[in-house]
Amino acid sequence: MTSGILYGIEEGWFTGQIADAAFRYQTELEKGDKRIVGVNAHTSTVSGPVEILRVSHQVEQDQCAALAARRAARDQAAVDRTLAEMIRVARSGQNMIEPMLAAARAEATLGEICDALRAEWGEYTEPARF
């Protein structure tokens, strides 16, 4: 059984505190007890609609092509070796900063690093509590 902060995380205490604070904040905002300039006070000073950045689908395709080219040009054996070392260190409980940096220097992607850690530890999902 866990205790302390881990127990609070597992039991959803932190999530509950955040949800309660968010509810109180929104309620105060909607009632007018909390005033925020430009949101519910002095809204006439807002000059106009905000321009939204729209990125074309071509940008995604270009990024995917650049990533594929970079993966093809890297030393895959070095990537695999550094990811395996990172997992070995993760299992030992030692500091993982250096092995993660070594994996990044070998050009392992953030997705590959995260996938390796998810494969080792699984994916945490905080229990819903409201």
C-alpha positions in Angstrom: 0.0 0.0 0.0 1.3 3.4 -0.8 1.2 6.5 1.4 1.8 10.2 1.2 1.8 11.9 -2.2 1.5 8.7 -4.1 -1.6 7.7 -2.1 -3.1 11.1 -2.8 -2.5 10.6 -6.5 -3.9 7.1 -6.6 -7.0 8.1 -4.6 -7.7 11.1 -6.8 -7.3 13.6 -4.0 -5.3 16.0 -6.1 -7.7 15.7 -9.0 -10.6 16.4 -6.7 -8.9 19.5 -5.2 -8.2 20.8 -8.7 -11.8 20.1 -9.8 -13.2 21.8 -6.7 -10.9 24.9 -7.2 -11.9 25.1 -10.9 -15.6 24.9 -10.0 -15.3 27.6 -7.4 -13.3 29.8 -9.8 -15.8 29.4 -12.6 -18.8 30.0 -10.2 -17.2 33.2 -8.9 -16.5 34.4 -12.5 -20.0 33.8 -13.6 -21.6 35.4 -10.6 -19.4 38.5 -11.0 -17.6 38.0 -7.7 -14.4 37.6 -9.6 -13.7 40.2 -12.2 -11.2 39.7 -15.0 -10.6 42.6 -17.4 -11.6 41.7 -20.9 -13.6 38.6 -19.8 -16.4 39.9 -17.5 -15.2 43.5 -16.8 -14.3 46.3 -19.2 -15.1 44.1 -22.2 -15.6 47.2 -24.4 -11.9 47.7 -24.5 -11.4 44.5 -26.5 -10.6 45.7 -30.0 -11.9 42.9 -32.2 -11.7 39.3 -33.0 -8.4 37.5 -32.6 -6.8 36.2 -35.8 -6.5 32.4 -35.7 -3.4 30.8 -37.1 -4.5 28.2 -39.7 -1.9 25.7 -40.8 -2.3 23.9 -44.1 -2.3 20.1 -44.4 0.9 20.5 -46.5 2.8 21.5 -43.4 2.0 18.2 -41.7 3.0 16.3 -44.8 6.3 18.2 -45.0 7.0 17.5 -41.4 6.3 13.8 -41.8 8.6 13.6 -44.8 11.4 15.4 -42.9 11.0 13.0 -39.9 11.1 10.0 -42.2 14.3 11.3 -43.9 15.9 12.0 -40.5 15.0 8.5 -39.3 16.4 7.0 -42.4 19.7 8.9 -42.0 20.3 8.1 -38.3 22.2 5.2 -36.8 19.3 2.9 -35.8 21.6 0.6 -33.8 22.7 3.6 -31.7 19.1 4.6 -31.1 18.1 1.1 -30.1 21.2 0.8 -27.8 20.5 4.1 -26.0 16.8 3.3 -25.6 17.7 -0.1 -24.1 20.2 1.6 -21.7 17.5 4.1 -20.7 15.1 1.2 -19.8 17.9 -0.5 -17.9 18.4 2.7 -15.8 14.7 3.1 -15.4 14.5 -0.4 -13.9 17.4 0.4 -11.5 15.7 3.5 -10.1 18.7 5.7 -10.9 18.6 9.2 -12.4 17.3 8.9 -16.0 18.3 12.3 -17.3 21.7 11.3 -18.8 20.3 8.1 -20.6 17.3 10.2 -21.9 19.7 12.8 -23.2 21.9 10.1 -24.8 18.8 8.8 -26.6 18.0 12.2 -27.8 21.6 12.8 -29.0 21.3 9.5 -30.9 18.3 11.1 -32.5 15.6 9.0 -30.9 12.3 10.9 -31.2 10.3 12.0 -28.2 7.6 9.5 -29.3 10.2 6.7 -29.3 11.5 7.7 -25.8 7.9 7.9 -24.4 6.9 4.7 -26.1 9.8 2.9 -24.5 8.9 4.2 -21.1 5.2 3.3 -21.6 6.2 -0.2 -22.6 8.1 -0.5 -19.4 5.8 1.2 -16.9 2.4 1.3 -18.6 0.3 4.4 -19.0 -1.1 6.2 -15.9 -4.7 7.3 -15.9 -5.9 9.2 -13.0 -9.2 8.0 -11.5 -12.2 10.2 -12.2 -13.5 11.9 -9.1 -16.0 14.7 -9.0 
